[in-house]
């Protein structure tokens, strides 16, 4: 029987800390995942409109063996600067890949499009995201806020306000899997016109309301509801899946691919041409468990389930703001149902 880690956060994976920077005025933010020691990493992009930094370095045939951090940011292409701020913080900590006497922190990153969300984007000549990234890295700890925080601050879905979500799973063999996700999807995370999450079959306890699946399924369950039906608002769901299992780069990429199944289990539709859906994978290698084939299958299944739960938790935990374009799940579920 699988269970959550003690925090039900990605930081239940030993060797990781997470920091958020949230700017209420801009209505955007940055989330940084810091690795205590360089972690094996992979990435898989399945959305049609990604915005990334240093993802090519993570391909199995390329040189870099480990990364020092991962950055998730709002701000569309402006948010790519956030990774430079995280890199600066790590440099001050003496972290990074050493070459010819120099240390270069390796910080891949991804961005989501949250510009038209009601926040003030009149920031002048240079965007604030580099500073946001630095602050997020310096705030990193094992405990962090989910919901309207960090990269999830200004996010939305087709029907509700989005958010930053996280979850963890401890497998029967003791291996831990953790997910972190900024949910800014074109699609919907709930079933038809109900408050029931698509991720309900994977819920542990009542971590996102405990409503389960609706019975019977509503007639509109398969309807395609997207933000694009009314206006081209922001989109892209970006995430990190992590484990303490010992993985090489090809296995880390496979873990990222598997975690995308969690997108498909929690968001309908997912991976559209106007989403930049992306998953980074991290292996800290802290577990002594040696995986056989059954163990690898369980690990990849847990990656999908944990990601689905994290997506629902991010939307479930979102808090309202008077400038919101969409209601929070909590408010609408009370008022509308």
C-alpha positions as CSV (number, residue, x, y, z in Angstrom):
1,X,0.0,0.0,0.0
2,X,1.4,3.4,-1.0
3,X,1.3,6.3,1.4
4,X,2.3,10.0,1.4
5,X,5.6,11.2,2.8
6,X,5.5,13.1,6.1
7,X,5.0,16.5,4.3
8,X,3.2,15.3,1.2
9,X,5.6,17.6,-0.7
10,X,8.3,17.0,-3.2
11,X,10.8,17.7,-0.4
12,X,10.0,14.3,1.1
13,X,12.6,13.2,-1.5
14,X,15.8,13.4,0.4
15,X,18.3,15.9,-0.9
16,X,15.8,18.6,-2.2
17,X,14.6,21.9,-0.9
18,X,12.1,24.3,-2.5
19,X,11.8,28.1,-2.3
20,X,9.1,30.4,-3.6
21,X,9.0,34.1,-4.4
22,X,5.5,35.5,-4.7
23,X,4.8,39.0,-6.0
24,X,1.2,40.0,-5.3
25,X,1.4,43.2,-7.4
26,X,2.7,41.5,-10.6
27,X,0.6,38.5,-9.7
28,X,3.3,36.1,-10.7
29,X,6.3,34.4,-9.1
30,X,9.1,31.9,-9.2
31,X,9.6,28.5,-7.6
32,X,13.1,27.0,-7.3
33,X,14.0,23.4,-6.5
34,X,17.5,23.2,-5.1
35,X,19.5,19.9,-5.0
36,X,21.8,19.4,-2.0
37,X,24.2,17.7,-4.3
38,X,24.0,17.5,-8.1
39,X,21.1,15.3,-9.2
40,X,20.7,13.2,-12.3
41,X,18.1,14.9,-14.4
42,X,16.0,14.4,-17.5
43,X,13.2,16.3,-19.3
44,X,10.2,15.6,-21.5
45,X,8.3,18.3,-23.4
46,X,4.9,17.3,-24.8
47,X,3.1,20.7,-25.1
48,X,3.2,22.6,-28.3
49,X,4.3,26.0,-27.0
50,X,7.2,25.5,-24.5
51,X,9.6,28.1,-23.1
52,X,12.8,26.6,-21.6
53,X,16.4,27.1,-20.6
54,X,19.2,24.4,-20.7
55,X,16.9,21.5,-21.5
56,X,19.2,20.2,-24.3
57,X,21.9,19.6,-21.7
58,X,19.6,17.0,-20.0
59,X,19.3,14.8,-23.0
60,X,21.0,11.4,-22.3
61,X,23.6,11.7,-25.0
62,X,24.9,15.1,-23.7
63,X,27.7,15.8,-21.2
64,X,26.1,17.2,-18.1
65,X,25.6,14.5,-15.5
66,X,23.8,16.5,-12.8
67,X,22.0,19.7,-12.1
68,X,22.1,22.0,-9.1
69,X,18.6,23.3,-9.4
70,X,15.4,23.6,-11.4
71,X,13.5,26.8,-11.9
72,X,9.8,27.1,-12.6
73,X,8.6,30.7,-13.4
74,X,5.7,32.8,-14.5
75,X,6.2,35.7,-16.8
76,X,6.2,34.0,-20.2
77,X,9.6,34.5,-21.9
78,X,10.5,37.3,-19.5
79,X,10.5,34.6,-16.8
80,X,13.4,32.8,-18.3
81,X,15.5,35.3,-16.5
82,X,14.5,33.7,-13.2
83,X,17.0,30.8,-13.7
84,X,19.8,33.4,-13.8
85,X,18.8,34.6,-10.4
86,X,18.8,31.1,-9.0
87,X,22.2,30.5,-10.6
88,X,23.5,33.7,-8.9
89,X,22.3,32.5,-5.5
90,X,24.0,29.1,-6.0
91,X,27.2,30.8,-7.1
92,X,27.2,32.7,-3.8
93,X,26.8,29.4,-2.1
94,X,29.8,28.0,-3.9
95,X,27.8,25.5,-5.9
96,X,28.1,24.4,-9.5
97,X,29.9,22.3,-12.1
98,X,33.6,22.7,-11.7
99,X,35.7,23.2,-14.8
100,X,39.2,24.7,-15.1
101,X,38.9,26.3,-11.7
102,X,35.5,27.8,-12.2
103,X,32.1,26.8,-10.8
104,X,29.1,27.0,-13.0
105,X,25.7,26.2,-11.4
106,X,23.6,24.2,-13.8
107,X,20.0,25.5,-13.6
108,X,17.5,24.4,-16.3
109,X,14.2,26.2,-16.2
110,X,10.8,26.5,-17.8
111,X,8.2,29.2,-17.9
112,X,4.4,29.5,-18.2
113,X,2.3,32.3,-19.7
114,X,0.5,34.2,-17.0
115,X,0.7,37.8,-18.3
116,X,-3.1,38.6,-18.8
117,X,-4.1,37.6,-15.3
118,X,-5.0,40.9,-13.7
119,X,-1.6,41.8,-12.3
120,X,0.5,44.9,-13.0
121,X,3.1,44.0,-15.7
122,X,4.3,47.6,-16.1
123,X,7.7,46.8,-14.6
124,X,9.8,49.1,-16.7
125,X,12.8,48.3,-18.9
126,X,13.9,45.0,-17.3
127,X,11.6,42.4,-15.9
128,X,11.9,41.5,-12.1
129,X,12.2,37.7,-12.7
130,X,16.0,37.5,-12.1
131,X,15.5,39.0,-8.7
132,X,12.5,36.8,-8.1
133,X,14.6,33.8,-8.9
134,X,17.3,34.9,-6.5
135,X,14.8,35.4,-3.7
136,X,13.2,32.0,-4.4
137,X,16.5,30.2,-4.1
138,X,17.5,32.0,-0.9
139,X,14.1,31.0,0.6
140,X,14.5,27.3,-0.1
141,X,13.6,24.9,2.7
142,X,11.9,21.6,3.2
143,X,8.6,23.3,4.0
144,X,7.0,25.6,1.4
145,X,3.6,27.0,0.5
146,X,1.4,25.5,-2.2
147,X,-1.6,27.1,-4.0
148,X,-1.3,30.8,-4.8
149,X,2.5,30.9,-4.4
150,X,5.6,31.0,-6.4
151,X,5.2,30.0,-10.0
152,X,1.6,29.2,-9.3
153,X,0.7,32.7,-8.2
154,X,-1.1,33.9,-11.4
155,X,-2.1,30.6,-12.9
156,X,-5.5,29.6,-14.3
157,X,-7.3,26.6,-15.8
158,X,-10.3,26.4,-18.0
159,X,-12.7,26.8,-15.1
160,X,-10.8,27.6,-11.9
161,X,-7.8,29.5,-10.7
162,X,-4.7,27.4,-10.9
163,X,-1.9,27.1,-8.4
164,X,1.3,25.5,-7.3
165,X,0.8,21.9,-6.3
166,X,3.0,19.2,-4.7
167,X,2.6,15.7,-3.4
168,X,4.7,12.7,-2.5
169,X,4.4,8.9,-2.5
170,X,6.3,6.3,-0.5
171,X,6.3,3.0,-2.3
172,X,6.3,-0.4,-0.5
173,X,10.0,-0.8,-1.2
174,X,10.7,2.5,0.6
175,X,11.5,4.6,-2.4
176,X,10.0,8.1,-2.4
177,X,8.5,9.9,-5.4
178,X,7.6,13.6,-5.2
179,X,6.0,16.0,-7.7
180,X,5.9,19.8,-7.9
181,X,3.7,21.5,-10.5
182,X,2.6,25.0,-11.6
183,X,-0.9,24.4,-13.0
184,X,-1.7,26.8,-15.8
185,X,-3.6,24.5,-18.1
186,X,-5.8,25.4,-21.1
187,X,-7.9,22.4,-20.1
188,X,-10.0,21.6,-17.0
189,X,-9.0,19.8,-13.9
190,X,-12.5,18.9,-12.9
191,X,-15.1,16.7,-14.4
192,X,-17.8,18.5,-16.5
193,X,-19.7,21.0,-14.4
194,X,-18.8,19.4,-11.1
195,X,-16.2,20.1,-8.4
196,X,-14.9,16.5,-8.7
197,X,-11.3,16.3,-9.8
198,X,-10.2,14.1,-12.7
199,X,-7.3,13.0,-10.4
200,X,-9.8,11.5,-7.8
201,X,-8.9,7.8,-8.3
202,X,-5.4,8.6,-7.1
203,X,-6.3,10.7,-4.1
204,X,-4.8,9.6,-0.8
205,X,-7.1,10.5,2.1
206,X,-8.9,13.8,1.5
207,X,-5.8,15.7,0.3
208,X,-7.9,17.6,-2.3
209,X,-11.4,17.4,-0.8
210,X,-12.1,13.7,-0.7
211,X,-15.1,14.0,-3.1
212,X,-14.1,11.0,-5.2
213,X,-15.6,10.5,-8.7
214,X,-19.2,11.7,-9.5
215,X,-21.8,8.9,-9.8
216,X,-23.1,8.7,-12.3
217,X,-20.6,10.6,-14.5
218,X,-22.3,13.8,-15.8
219,X,-23.4,13.9,-19.4
220,X,-20.9,16.7,-20.1
221,X,-17.9,14.8,-18.6
222,X,-16.3,14.4,-22.1
223,X,-17.0,17.9,-23.3
224,X,-13.8,19.8,-24.2
225,X,-13.7,22.9,-22.1
226,X,-10.8,25.2,-22.6
227,X,-9.7,28.8,-21.9
228,X,-9.4,29.2,-25.7
229,X,-13.2,29.0,-26.2
230,X,-13.6,32.5,-24.9
231,X,-10.2,34.3,-25.1
232,X,-6.6,33.3,-25.5
233,X,-5.5,33.5,-21.9
234,X,-2.4,32.2,-20.4
235,X,-1.5,28.5,-20.4
236,X,1.2,25.8,-19.8
237,X,1.7,23.4,-17.0
238,X,5.3,22.9,-15.9
239,X,6.5,20.4,-13.3
240,X,9.2,18.5,-11.6
241,X,9.0,14.8,-10.7
242,X,11.7,13.6,-8.3
243,X,12.8,10.4,-6.6
244,X,15.5,9.2,-4.2
245,X,15.9,6.0,-6.4
246,X,19.2,5.8,-8.2
247,X,18.6,6.6,-11.9
248,X,20.9,7.3,-14.9
249,X,20.0,10.0,-17.4
250,X,17.9,7.7,-19.7
251,X,15.9,6.4,-16.7
252,X,15.4,10.0,-15.6
253,X,14.0,10.9,-18.9
254,X,11.7,7.8,-18.8
255,X,10.5,9.0,-15.4
256,X,9.6,12.4,-16.9
257,X,7.7,10.7,-19.7
258,X,5.8,8.7,-17.2
259,X,4.9,11.7,-15.1
260,X,3.2,13.3,-18.2
261,X,0.6,10.5,-17.8
262,X,-0.3,12.3,-14.6
263,X,-1.1,15.4,-16.7
264,X,-3.4,13.3,-18.8
265,X,-5.1,11.8,-15.7
266,X,-5.7,15.2,-14.1
267,X,-6.3,17.7,-16.9
268,X,-8.7,17.4,-19.8
269,X,-7.5,18.1,-22.4
270,X,-3.7,18.1,-21.9
271,X,-0.7,18.6,-24.1
272,X,-2.5,20.8,-26.6
273,X,-0.7,22.9,-29.3
274,X,-1.1,26.0,-27.1
275,X,0.2,24.4,-23.9
276,X,3.9,24.3,-23.2
277,X,3.6,21.2,-21.0
278,X,6.9,20.1,-19.6
279,X,8.2,17.8,-16.9
280,X,11.7,17.8,-15.4
281,X,12.9,14.7,-13.6
282,X,15.4,14.5,-10.8
283,X,17.1,11.6,-9.1
284,X,18.9,12.3,-5.9
285,X,20.1,8.7,-5.5
286,X,19.7,8.7,-1.7
287,X,17.9,5.3,-1.6
288,X,19.9,2.1,-1.2
289,X,17.1,0.1,-2.9
290,X,18.1,-1.7,-6.1
291,X,15.2,-1.6,-8.6
292,X,14.2,-4.7,-10.6
293,X,11.9,-4.5,-13.5
294,X,8.8,-4.7,-11.3
295,X,10.2,-1.9,-9.2
296,X,10.8,0.3,-12.2
297,X,7.2,-0.2,-13.4
298,X,5.9,0.7,-9.9
299,X,8.2,3.8,-9.8
300,X,6.9,5.0,-13.2
301,X,3.3,4.4,-12.2
302,X,3.9,6.3,-8.9
303,X,5.3,9.2,-11.0
304,X,2.0,9.5,-12.9
305,X,-0.2,9.1,-9.8
306,X,1.8,11.5,-7.7
307,X,1.8,14.1,-10.5
308,X,-2.0,13.8,-10.9
309,X,-2.4,14.4,-7.2
310,X,-0.1,17.4,-7.2
311,X,-2.1,19.0,-10.0
312,X,-5.3,18.7,-8.0
313,X,-3.7,19.9,-4.8
314,X,-2.4,23.0,-6.5
315,X,-5.9,24.0,-7.7
316,X,-7.5,22.9,-4.4
317,X,-5.2,25.1,-2.4
318,X,-5.5,28.3,-4.4
319,X,-6.7,31.4,-2.6
320,X,-8.7,34.3,-4.0
321,X,-7.7,37.8,-5.0
322,X,-10.1,40.6,-6.0
323,X,-8.4,40.8,-9.4
324,X,-8.9,37.1,-10.3
325,X,-10.3,36.3,-13.7
326,X,-11.5,32.9,-12.4
327,X,-12.9,31.7,-9.1
328,X,-11.0,29.4,-6.8
329,X,-12.1,25.8,-6.6
330,X,-12.9,26.3,-2.9
331,X,-15.2,29.3,-3.5
332,X,-17.0,27.9,-6.5
333,X,-17.5,24.5,-5.0
334,X,-19.2,26.1,-2.0
335,X,-21.3,28.6,-4.0
336,X,-22.1,26.5,-7.1
337,X,-22.6,23.1,-5.5
